[in-house]
Amino acid sequence: MMNLNEYKNPLSSVHFIGCEGAGTRPLRKIFAELGFQTSGSDMILNGHDVRNLPTADGSKLLVVYSSAIPADNPELVRAREIGAECILRGEALGFLAGLFQTVIAVSGSHGKTSVTAMIAHLLKENGLEPGYMVGGKVNTWEESGSAGAGKIFVCEADESDGTHTAIHSSVAVVTNVEDDHVWNFESPEKLKENFRTFTRQGKMLVSPDNPLFSGHPNYVKLPLNALLEGKEFETFGHYSRINLNTAVETVVRSGLLESEKALKAARTYPGVARRMEHHCSTCTFSLYEDYAHHPTELAASIRSFRELYPGRKLTVVFQPHRFARLKKYFHEFAYELGKADRVFITPVFAAWTASDTLSSRDLAKAIGDKARALEGSWESMARTVRDSLEYGGLIAVIGAGDIKEIIEPLNKILYPFHDVGVIVAAGGSSERFGTGNKLFEDLGGVPVFIRTLLGLAPVLEKKNRIFLPVPEALRAEFEEHLKKYLPSSLEVTVVSGGKTRTESVKNALKAMPPEVKIVAVHDAARPFVTPVELEDCVEACSRFGGAISATRITDTVKEADPDNRIVRTLPREKLWAVQTPQVFRRELLEKAYAEAEKSDRAFPDDASLVETFTDTRVKLVQSYTYGGNRKITYPEDLETARCYVSGLAGKVSR
């Protein structure tokens, strides 16, 4: 048996082929932290070339490669020629584990990445400083691998190539066993035998009750599909709660943690990327991603989304992972995907096989009318998905291949506020209101302008995106109200207002950071603005260059002379009453304001500026907000607004 410590000296080196892979990158890091000299190569780093090998002396070289590396890889071929020891990544993990006193190895057909991350998290949160190697990116962690304090090691053991049999552990954890990856072995029985070997090499076994492992002398049998109970865990998906229960049972039964401490730490588990991962939510859509690529995983994923978001239309964007898996489980995939409301199938992630007898089109056809096969670039596929969505939709991108590439274009389409800044104009004098500044008046327990800001807050998560131009004489009072009423998570930049509304908006424009590409201007005295209204205008602006909130005129409209005598009746079919928000591409609004400085004309709103000084035809967006999101101008407007807030709209004294 190879002695790993023979390579732990300044004259020797451990070389990793494919060193940027999800499983190999953290493994190399752990070797380095334990004092080994390491080197590596990868197609995205330095390519594969014999010159990447750190030495020509095979006796001082250990080469680690994954099962994805072909036998004719030039570095692998040369290493064998010079007599270097060459081992699979999973075998290297087995030798590495032997350097730790306590080893928890997690294997299984589904969920092993999550359970490994969960166990490591429980131990980290309780100060045990475990070493760990997780085959996915753990949210909030800088790396997926660490040597820790060098005593406890938690690792994911890969069953797909049989290398989990190389690990001897203190605790062997098996999440489940199915006949996935059977094409890598001569028979399904070989896969089962590998699992038996893996568990026999563990001093303790933690797993759901399985006859395959009967006879293990220290078998902790978990109830099948047992959930971690507790109200605080209801926000976790169904399968995540099963995995959390497995993790908690493992650390408690092995004597590493008390139950109470394990449960407390479980509440703060951050999750693993691409496992029920939330990407964005707006007023109209929510976007998630999950790694499911086997029918069992797919069923669990869809069940979790249904339980977490009951009643919402579920659209699944699914990528079959390998033609061999699609062929083996074709009918099962069609059945599980049929449980979604709408399904899109991307091209198969082919891996090492370019095509087969069944394709994504065949799967979509088997599902039925609710399904469609996608083609083209990730951007074009994202647009196709977006065009089919209904208000309030839940989108789940599911798969283990490169389907993650659709997330960014979908995110940009579904969440339009990445480059949006908002100017809330608060520089007016309130002359028509009478005594005092109307924006400081109480409306439902907060000042009017604070209610306006809170209406915009849910869609503006980034810092330095809300700008409030105010009269300089009132700046201190505005800032005092902001500090008192706004949550600390919402940052508002106060800027000096001008003599006119136009000057105030121009000052706010100058204060905006360069990353703001779309500007929304809203009246601080319109306190019933909603995130939906802003979102609709931003979306229309992205297509037309400018968009403003407005309502159709329903009353008959007359034009009168100076003596208030009717001149004519105007056709109301083409008339709209304009409000705010008014949203424009930044360069258009800046151009319009620059030209306006040269003019002595007065402009009633920002849209009129853009209409006059650019070629943009501004889009009117129907407002469905209370009263067209009416503006508070006179005292009676405030009285009406207060009645609305208290649920007494319409019962206004006259």
C-alpha positions in Angstrom: 0.0 0.0 0.0 1.3 3.4 -1.0 2.6 5.6 1.9 1.4 9.2 1.1 3.9 10.7 3.5 6.7 9.6 1.2 5.7 12.5 -1.0 5.6 15.0 1.8 9.1 16.5 1.4 10.6 19.5 -0.5 12.0 17.3 -3.3 8.7 15.5 -4.2 5.5 16.8 -5.7 1.8 15.9 -6.1 0.6 16.9 -9.5 -3.2 17.3 -10.2 -4.5 16.9 -13.8 -7.7 18.7 -14.1 -6.9 20.8 -11.0 -9.8 23.2 -11.4 -12.5 20.5 -11.3 -15.2 20.7 -8.6 -13.7 17.7 -6.8 -10.0 18.2 -7.6 -9.6 21.9 -6.7 -10.5 21.4 -3.0 -8.5 18.2 -2.8 -5.3 20.0 -4.1 -5.9 22.7 -1.5 -6.1 20.2 1.4 -2.8 18.6 0.2 -1.1 22.0 0.1 -2.4 22.9 3.6 -1.0 19.6 5.0 2.5 20.5 3.7 2.7 18.8 0.3 4.3 20.5 -2.7 1.6 20.6 -5.3 1.2 21.6 -9.0 -1.6 21.3 -11.5 -3.0 21.7 -15.0 -6.4 22.3 -16.4 -7.8 23.3 -19.8 -9.1 26.6 -18.3 -5.7 27.3 -16.7 -2.6 26.2 -18.6 -3.8 23.4 -20.8 -2.4 19.9 -20.8 1.2 19.5 -21.7 4.1 17.4 -20.5 5.9 20.6 -19.6 3.4 21.1 -16.8 4.9 18.1 -14.9 7.0 19.5 -12.1 9.8 16.9 -12.3 11.1 14.2 -14.6 12.0 12.0 -11.7 9.1 9.6 -11.4 10.1 8.4 -8.0 9.4 11.8 -6.6 6.1 12.4 -8.4 2.6 11.5 -7.5 0.0 12.2 -10.2 -3.7 12.6 -9.3 -6.3 12.6 -12.0 -10.1 12.3 -12.3 -12.1 9.7 -14.2 -12.9 12.5 -16.7 -9.2 12.6 -17.8 -8.7 10.3 -20.9 -6.0 7.7 -21.0 -4.1 9.5 -23.8 -3.7 12.7 -21.8 -0.1 13.8 -22.5 0.8 14.4 -18.9 -0.7 11.1 -17.7 1.1 9.2 -20.5 4.4 10.9 -19.7 4.0 10.3 -15.9 3.5 6.6 -16.5 6.5 6.5 -18.8 8.8 7.9 -16.1 7.4 5.5 -13.5 5.4 8.0 -11.4 2.6 6.8 -9.2 -0.7 7.7 -10.9 -3.9 7.4 -9.0 -7.5 8.4 -9.4 -8.8 11.4 -7.5 -11.0 9.2 -5.4 -8.1 7.0 -4.5 -6.0 10.0 -3.5 -8.9 11.0 -1.2 -8.7 7.6 0.4 -5.0 8.0 1.1 -5.5 11.6 2.3 -8.3 10.5 4.8 -5.8 8.1 6.3 -3.9 11.1 7.7 -6.8 12.1 10.0 -7.8 10.6 13.3 -11.6 10.8 12.7 -13.0 10.4 9.2 -16.7 10.9 8.2 -17.2 9.7 4.6 -20.5 10.4 2.9 -21.6 8.4 -0.2 -24.9 7.8 -1.9 -26.7 8.1 -5.2 -28.4 11.4 -4.2 -27.7 14.1 -1.7 -24.1 13.3 -0.7 -22.8 16.8 -1.5 -25.5 18.4 0.7 -25.0 16.0 3.6 -21.3 16.4 3.5 -21.6 20.2 3.6 -24.2 19.9 6.4 -22.0 17.7 8.6 -19.0 20.0 8.1 -21.2 23.0 8.9 -22.5 21.5 12.2 -18.9 20.8 13.3 -17.6 24.2 12.2 -20.3 26.1 14.0 -19.4 24.3 17.2 -15.7 25.1 17.0 -14.4 21.6 16.1 -12.4 22.9 13.1 -13.0 19.9 10.8 -11.2 19.3 7.6 -13.6 18.8 4.8 -14.0 18.2 1.1 -17.3 19.0 -0.5 -18.0 18.4 -4.2 -19.9 21.7 -4.6 -19.6 25.3 -3.6 -21.0 25.9 -0.1 -22.7 29.3 0.1 -20.8 31.8 2.3 -17.7 29.6 2.4 -14.6 30.8 0.6 -13.5 27.3 -0.4 -15.0 23.8 -0.6 -12.0 22.1 0.9 -9.8 22.6 4.0 -7.5 20.6 6.2 -9.0 22.2 9.3 -7.1 21.4 12.5 -5.9 18.1 11.0 -7.9 15.8 13.3 -11.5 15.5 11.9 -12.1 15.0 8.2 -15.5 15.1 6.5 -15.5 14.1 2.8 -17.8 13.3 0.0 -17.1 9.8 -1.4 -17.9 9.4 -5.1 -19.8 6.2 -6.0 -19.9 7.0 -9.8 -16.5 5.6 -10.5 -16.3 3.2 -7.6 -13.5 5.1 -5.8 -15.5 5.4 -2.6 -14.2 1.9 -1.9 -10.7 3.5 -1.3 -11.9 5.2 1.9 -11.6 3.7 5.3 -13.7 5.7 7.8 -14.7 6.2 11.4 -18.3 6.8 10.2 -19.6 5.8 6.8 -22.8 7.6 5.7 -24.9 6.3 2.9 -27.8 8.6 1.9 -29.4 6.1 -0.5 -28.6 3.5 -3.2 -30.0 3.5 -6.7 -28.7 2.1 -10.0 -27.5 5.4 -11.3 -24.1 5.3 -13.1 -24.5 1.6 -13.8 -23.1 2.1 -17.3 -19.8 2.7 -15.6 -19.8 -0.9 -14.2 -20.1 -4.4 -15.7 -23.4 -4.9 -13.8 -25.7 -3.3 -11.3 -24.5 -5.9 -8.8 -21.0 -4.4 -9.0 -22.3 -1.0 -8.0 -24.0 -2.6 -5.0 -20.9 -4.5 -4.0 -18.9 -1.3 -4.1 -21.4 0.2 -1.6 -21.1 -2.9 0.6 -17.3 -2.5 0.5 -17.5 1.2 1.4 -19.7 0.5 4.4 -17.7 -2.4 5.7 -14.7 -0.1 5.8 -16.5 2.2 8.1 -16.4 1.5 11.8 -19.9 2.9 12.1 -22.6 3.1 9.4 -25.3 5.7 9.3 -28.0 5.1 6.7 -31.7 4.5 6.1 -32.5 0.8 6.8 -31.3 -1.1 3.8 -30.9 -5.0 3.5 -27.8 -4.4 1.4 -26.0 -3.5 4.6 -27.4 -6.0 7.0 -24.8 -7.6 9.2 -22.8 -4.4 9.7 -21.8 -4.6 13.4 -22.4 -0.9 14.2 -25.4 0.1 11.9 -27.3 3.2 12.9 -30.6 2.7 10.9 -32.5 5.8 10.1 -36.2 5.7 9.3 -36.7 6.0 5.5 -37.3 9.6 4.4 -37.2 10.9 8.1 -37.5 14.7 8.1 -35.7 17.0 10.6 -38.7 18.2 12.6 -39.3 21.7 13.9 -41.0 24.9 12.7 -37.7 26.6 12.1 -36.9 24.0 9.4 -40.2 24.4 7.5 -38.5 26.8 5.0 -36.1 24.1 3.9 -37.2 21.9 1.1 -38.5 18.4 1.7 -35.3 16.6 0.6 -33.1 19.2 2.4 -34.9 18.3 5.7 -34.2 14.6 5.1 -30.5 15.4 4.5 -30.3 17.6 7.6 -31.8 14.8 9.7 -29.1 12.5 8.4 -26.3 15.0 9.2 -27.6 15.7 12.7 -28.0 12.0 13.4 -24.4 11.4 12.2 -22.7 13.9 14.4 -24.8 13.0 17.5 -24.6 9.2 17.1 -20.8 9.4 16.5 -20.5 11.3 19.8 -19.0 14.5 18.2 -21.9 16.8 19.2 -24.8 16.9 21.6 -28.2 16.9 19.9 -29.1 20.4 21.1 -25.9 21.9 19.7 -26.3 20.1 16.4 -29.9 21.3 16.0 -29.0 24.9 16.8 -26.2 24.9 14.2 -28.5 23.3 11.6 -30.7 26.4 11.7 -27.9 28.4 10.1 -27.0 26.0 7.3 -26.2 28.2 4.3 -26.9 25.7 1.5 -24.9 24.5 -1.5 -24.8 26.3 -4.8 -27.3 24.8 -7.3 -29.2 22.9 -4.6 -32.6 24.6 -4.2 -30.6 27.9 -4.7 -32.6 31.1 -4.8 -31.4 33.5 -7.5 -33.9 36.3 -7.6 -37.5 37.3 -6.8 -39.5 40.2 -8.0 -43.1 41.2 -7.7 -43.9 38.9 -10.6 -41.5 36.0 -10.7 -39.1 33.9 -8.5 -36.1 32.1 -9.9 -34.5 29.0 -8.4 -31.9 26.4 -9.4 -31.5 22.8 -8.4 -29.0 20.1 -9.3 -31.5 17.2 -9.7 -30.6 15.0 -12.7 -32.1 11.6 -11.8 -35.8 10.9 -11.6 -35.7 10.4 -7.9 -34.0 13.7 -7.4 -36.4 15.4 -9.8 -39.4 14.1 -7.9 -38.0 15.4 -4.7 -37.1 18.8 -6.2 -40.6 19.3 -7.7 -42.2 18.2 -4.4 -40.1 20.7 -2.5 -41.1 23.6 -4.8 -44.8 22.7 -4.5 -44.6 22.5 -0.7 -42.6 25.7 -0.3 -44.8 27.7 -2.8 -48.3 26.2 -2.8 -50.6 27.5 -5.4 -47.9 29.1 -7.7 -47.5 28.1 -11.3 -44.3 26.0 -11.6 -42.3 26.3 -14.8 -39.4 23.8 -14.9 -36.4 24.3 -17.3 -34.7 20.9 -17.4 -31.5 19.7 -18.9 -31.1 15.9 -19.3 -27.7 14.9 -18.1 -26.1 12.4 -20.5 -27.8 10.4 -23.2 -27.3 7.1 -21.3 -29.3 8.4 -18.3 -32.0 9.9 -20.5 -32.3 6.5 -22.3 -32.4 4.5 -19.1 -34.9 6.7 -17.3 -36.8 8.2 -20.2 -40.4 7.3 -19.0 -39.6 8.2 -15.4 -38.3 11.6 -16.5 -41.5 12.2 -18.5 -43.7 11.2 -15.6 -42.0 13.4 -13.0 -41.7 16.5 -15.3 -45.4 16.1 -16.1 -46.1 17.3 -12.5 -45.0 20.8 -13.4 -47.3 23.3 -15.0 -45.0 24.2 -17.8 -41.8 22.4 -18.9 -38.9 23.5 -21.2 -36.2 20.9 -22.1 -32.8 22.2 -23.1 -30.4 20.2 -25.3 -28.9 17.1 -23.5 -25.7 17.7 -21.6 -23.8 15.1 -23.6 -20.6 14.6 -21.7 -18.7 12.1 -23.7 -21.5 10.9 -26.1 -22.5 13.3 -28.9 -25.9 11.7 -29.6 -28.2 8.7 -29.1 -31.6 7.4 -30.1 -33.5 9.6 -27.7 -33.3 13.4 -27.6 -34.7 16.4 -25.7 -37.4 16.7 -28.4 -38.5 13.2 -27.7 -38.7 13.9 -24.0 -40.8 17.0 -24.6 -43.1 15.1 -26.9 -43.6 12.3 -24.3 -44.5 14.9 -21.6 -47.2 16.4 -23.8 -48.6 19.9 -24.7 -47.2 21.6 -21.6 -43.6 20.8 -22.7 -41.4 22.4 -25.3 -37.8 21.6 -26.5 -35.5 24.6 -26.6 -32.7 25.3 -29.0 -30.2 28.1 -29.7 -28.1 30.3 -27.4 -28.7 30.5 -23.6 -29.9 34.0 -24.1 -32.5 33.1 -26.8 -33.7 30.1 -24.7 -34.1 32.5 -21.7 -36.2 34.8 -23.7 -38.4 31.9 -24.9 -39.0 30.9 -21.3 -39.7 34.5 -20.2 -42.3 35.0 -22.9 -44.4 32.1 -21.7 -44.5 33.0 -18.0 -47.6 34.1 -16.1 -47.7 36.7 -13.4 -46.5 35.2 -10.1 -44.7 32.4 -11.7 -42.1 30.2 -10.1 -39.2 29.2 -12.4 -37.0 26.2 -11.5 -33.9 25.6 -13.5 -33.0 22.0 -12.9 -30.0 19.9 -14.1 -26.4 19.1 -13.3 -24.7 20.1 -16.6 -24.1 23.5 -18.1 -27.7 24.5 -17.8 -26.4 26.9 -15.1 -25.4 29.2 -18.1 -29.1 30.1 -18.5 -29.3 31.6 -15.0 -27.6 34.9 -15.8 -29.7 35.8 -18.9 -32.8 34.7 -17.1 -31.8 36.7 -14.0 -31.3 39.8 -16.2 -34.7 39.3 -17.9 -36.7 38.5 -14.7 -35.0 41.0 -12.4 -34.9 44.3 -14.3 -33.4 46.4 -11.4 -29.7 45.5 -11.6 -28.8 48.8 -13.2 -31.8 51.0 -12.0 -31.5 54.1 -9.9 -34.5 56.0 -8.5 -34.9 59.7 -7.9 -37.6 60.6 -5.5 -38.3 64.3 -6.0 -38.9 66.0 -2.7 -37.6 69.5 -3.4 -41.0 71.2 -3.8 -42.2 74.1 -1.6 -45.7 72.7 -0.8 -47.2 76.2 -1.5 -50.5 74.8 -2.7 -50.8 72.6 0.4 -50.8 75.6 2.8 -49.0 75.4 6.2 -45.9 73.2 6.6 -44.3 70.7 4.2 -46.8 68.1 3.1 -44.1 65.4 2.9 -43.7 65.5 6.7 -47.4 65.0 7.4 -48.4 61.7 9.1 -49.8 59.0 6.8 -50.5 55.8 8.6 -47.9 56.3 11.3 -45.0 57.5 9.0 -44.3 60.7 7.1 -45.7 60.9 3.5 -42.3 60.7 1.9 -41.2 57.7 4.0 -44.3 55.8 2.9 -43.3 56.6 -0.7 -39.7 55.3 -0.2 -41.0 52.1 1.5 -43.2 51.4 -1.5 -40.1 51.4 -3.7 -37.7 49.6 -1.3 -38.6 45.9 -2.0 -37.1 46.1 -5.5 -34.0 48.1 -4.8 -31.7 45.9 -2.9 -28.4 47.4 -4.0 -26.8 50.3 -2.1 -26.6 53.8 -3.5 -29.6 53.5 -5.8 -32.2 55.8 -4.2 -31.6 59.5 -4.4 -33.7 62.2 -2.6 -33.3 65.8 -3.7 -34.6 68.1 -0.9 -34.6 71.8 0.0 -31.3 72.6 1.6 -33.1 74.4 4.5 -34.9 71.2 5.3 -32.1 68.7 4.8 -31.6 68.0 8.5 -35.3 67.3 9.1 -35.4 64.9 6.1 -32.3 63.1 7.4 -33.8 62.9 10.9 -36.9 61.2 9.5 -34.9 58.8 7.4 -32.9 57.7 10.4 -36.0 57.3 12.5 -38.3 55.4 10.1 -36.3 53.6 7.4 -34.7 50.2 8.0 -30.9 50.2 8.1 -30.8 47.9 5.1 -32.3 50.7 2.9 -29.8 53.3 2.0 -31.1 56.7 0.7 -28.7 59.4 -0.6 -29.9 62.9 0.2 -28.9 65.6 -2.4 -29.5 69.3 -2.6 -32.7 70.3 -4.5 -32.9 73.2 -6.9 -35.2 76.1 -7.4 -37.3 74.0 -9.8 -38.1 70.3 -10.1 -36.0 70.2 -13.2 -32.9 71.5 -11.2 -33.6 69.0 -8.4 -33.7 66.0 -10.7 -30.6 67.2 -12.5 -28.7 67.4 -9.2 -29.7 63.8 -8.4 -28.7 62.6 -11.8 -25.2 64.0 -11.3 -24.9 62.1 -7.9 -25.8 58.7 -9.4 -22.9 56.2 -9.8 -21.9 55.2 -13.4 -23.4 51.7 -13.0 -26.9 53.2 -13.0 -28.1 52.8 -16.6 -31.9 53.3 -16.1 -33.3 56.2 -14.1 -36.8 56.3 -12.6 -38.1 59.6 -11.4 -41.0 59.6 -8.9 -42.8 62.2 -6.9 -42.3 61.9 -3.2 -45.9 63.2 -2.8 -47.2 60.0 -4.5 -47.1 57.6 -1.5 -49.0 54.7 -3.0 -46.5 53.6 -5.6 -46.0 49.9 -5.7 -43.0 47.7 -6.7 -45.2 46.2 -9.5 -45.8 49.7 -10.9 -42.1 50.5 -11.0 -41.3 47.1 -12.4 -43.8 47.4 -15.2 -42.3 50.8 -16.2 -38.7 49.6 -16.0 -39.5 46.6 -18.2 -41.2 48.9 -20.8 -38.3 51.3 -20.7 -35.9 48.5 -21.5 -37.8 48.0 -24.7 -38.8 51.5 -25.7 -36.2 53.8 -24.0 -38.7 55.5 -21.9 -41.9 54.6 -20.0 -44.3 56.5 -17.7 -47.1 55.4 -15.4 -50.4 56.7 -16.5 -54.2 56.1 -16.4 -56.7 56.4 -19.2 -59.1 59.3 -19.0 -62.6 58.0 -18.3 -64.5 61.3 -17.8 -65.6 63.5 -20.7 -63.0 66.2 -21.2 -63.8 69.8 -22.3 -61.5 72.5 -23.6 -62.6 76.0 -22.3 -61.8 79.6 -23.0 -60.6 82.2 -20.4 -64.2 82.7 -19.3 -64.7 78.9 -18.7 -67.0 78.6 -21.7 -66.7 75.3 -23.6 -64.7 75.6 -26.8 -64.8 71.9 -27.8 -65.1 68.4 -26.5 -61.9 66.4 -26.7 -61.9 62.7 -27.8 -61.0 60.9 -24.6 -60.1 57.6 -26.3 -56.6 59.0 -26.9 -56.2 60.9 -23.6 -54.2 59.7 -20.6 -53.5 61.3 -17.2 -49.8 61.0 -16.5 -48.3 60.2 -13.1 -45.0 58.9 -11.9 -42.8 56.8 -11.9 -41.3 58.0 -15.2 -38.5 55.8 -16.3 -35.8 56.4 -19.0 -32.5 55.2 -20.2 -30.0 57.4 -18.4 -28.2 58.7 -21.5 -31.6 59.9 -23.0 -32.5 61.7 -19.8 -29.1 63.3 -19.4 -29.2 64.4 -23.1 -32.7 65.9 -22.6 -31.6 67.8 -19.5 -28.5 69.1 -21.2 -30.6 70.5 -24.1 -33.2 71.9 -21.7 -30.5 74.1 -20.0 -30.2 75.9 -23.4 -33.9 76.5 -23.6 -36.1 79.1 -21.7 -39.2 76.8 -22.0 -40.9 75.3 -19.0 -41.5 71.5 -19.0 -44.3 69.9 -16.8 -42.5 66.6 -16.4 -39.5 64.5 -17.4 -41.3 62.8 -20.2 -41.9 66.1 -22.0 -38.2 66.8 -21.8 -37.4 63.5 -23.4 -40.1 63.9 -26.0 -38.8 67.3 -27.0 -35.1 66.7 -27.1 -34.7 63.1 -28.2 -36.3 60.9 -30.8 -37.7 58.5 -28.1 -41.4 57.8 -28.2 -42.2 57.3 -24.6 -44.4 54.3 -23.7 -47.5 54.8 -21.5 -47.9 52.1 -18.9 -51.3 51.6 -17.4 -51.3 52.1 -13.6 -53.6 50.0 -11.5 -52.5 51.6 -8.2 -55.1 53.2 -6.0 -56.5 56.4 -7.7 -53.8 56.1 -10.3 -51.3 56.7 -7.5 -52.7 60.2 -7.0 -50.5 63.0 -5.8 -51.0 64.8 -2.5 -51.2 68.5 -3.5 -54.0 69.9 -1.3 -55.1 69.2 2.3 -58.1 67.4 1.0 -55.8 65.0 -0.9 -54.1 64.1 2.4 -57.4 63.5 4.0 -58.5 61.1 1.2 -55.1 59.3 1.5 -55.5 58.9 5.2 -59.0 57.4 4.7 -57.6 55.0 2.2 -54.8 53.9 4.6 -57.3 53.4 7.4 -59.7 51.4 5.1 -62.3 54.2 4.9 -61.7 55.3 1.4 -64.8 57.1 0.0 -66.1 58.2 3.5 -64.6 61.7 3.2 -66.3 64.6 4.9 -67.0 67.5 2.7 
